[in-house]
Structures are given as C-alpha cells and as structure tokens.
C-alpha cells in the first residue's frame, strides 16, 4: 500500500544524510500525518496552500519500521498516521512541488 507525507522543503532538506525522517508533528502530537492517494490534493489545498514549495514523500507502507495506524481525523475521515520516524528506505519517490508563492516572497 502506498501512502503520502507532505513536508515543507526546508524541513526535508534538514534531514539530508539521515537514515530516517522525523516530522515536527512526531514530537508535538506523537505521530506523523500522512494521506491516502484520494486525500492528497485536498491536504495540499487545506494545509499547504501558501507553503511555496513542498516535498511529497511517496511511502511504501509495507516497508515502514514504525507502526502505521489509520485513524479518524478531519471530518471523521480516516487518515494514516505513523507512530515513529519514517525510515528512508520506505520512501519510493520524492516529488518536489510548487504550490503557491509565499506572501512577500
């Protein structure tokens, strides 16, 4: 199964050279937010509309070493949450995408 994690480009670049990626939400909320394919575009619109450039990590859920749980979130819809860091060998593709120009940028 493939799932997706969206991250601001600078945060992704800060993890270069590491064998894992730890999103900020892991320390603040206890898990890393992810999306299923049919949720990805709405997540980008809802949470990253003014982010500038983002990185979309295409993850092979079967290769994750941290627990993956599908849980109710926005509007009661189930989203995949990773309870630990993302091991980089579970990343199938890294897509850079320009969403919108940041204000003042």
N, C-alpha and C positions, 0 to 999 in steps of 0.2 A: 504494500500500500504506500502511496506517495502522499506526503503532507508538505505544507509550506510554512516557512517562517520569514517574516519581513523585518528587516533591520535597517536603521539609518547607516549610510555608507561609512561614516567615520567610526561608528561602533564596530562594524565588521572589520575595517582596516586595523583597528586597535588589537584585534585578536590574531593578526598575522603571526605565523611562526608557532602558534599553539596547536596542540592536537585536539582541542575542544573549543567550543564557543559557549560562553555564558551570557545570555541576555540580562539586562539590568533587572527585568521582572523576576528573575530567579531569586535574587536576594530580597527584593521588596515584596513579592507575592508568593514565592515558594515554587513557581513553575514558569515555564517559557510558553508564551502564547503561540499557537500555530493555527493553520486553517486547512480545510479540505479544498479541493480544486474548485468546487462551486461557490466557495465563500471568499476566495482570494480577492477578486475585484472589488467586492463590497468592503472588505477590510482595508484595502488600499484607499478607497474613496473616503471611508469613515475616519480612519486614524492617521493617514499619511498624505492627505490632500495638499498640504503646504510643506511637505518634508524636503522638497528638492529632489535629490537622488536617493533612491533606496536600493537595497540589495535583497533579492528574493532567494532564499535557500530552498532548493527542492530536496526534500529529505526522503530517504528510504526508511520508512517506519520500522521495517523488519531488522534494520541494521543498528538501530539506536541501542545504546547501552544503558540509558536512563529510562525509567518507567514512562510509558505513554498512556494517558487516560483521556477518554472522550467524556466531556462534562458539559452540562448546560451553562450557557453564558448569555451573551446578548440576545434579548427576546426569547430566552429559553432554548435557543438553538444549541445543539451540541457542537463543541469545538475541541480539537485535540490539544492537550496540554502535556508538556514534557516536564517531569519532575526530576530535573537534574540537568547537567550540561549536555550540549549536543556534541557528540563525538564527530569529528570532521570526516571520518571515513563513511559516515552515513549520509553525507551530502553528495547528491548525484549531480546537481547543476547549481551554479551560482550565476544569477541573472541580475545585471545592473539595469535599473530602470529610472528614467527621469519622470517624476510625477508632475511637478509644477515648480516654478521658480519661487524661491523663498522671498518673502516680503523684504525689501531693502537690499536684495542680493543681486 
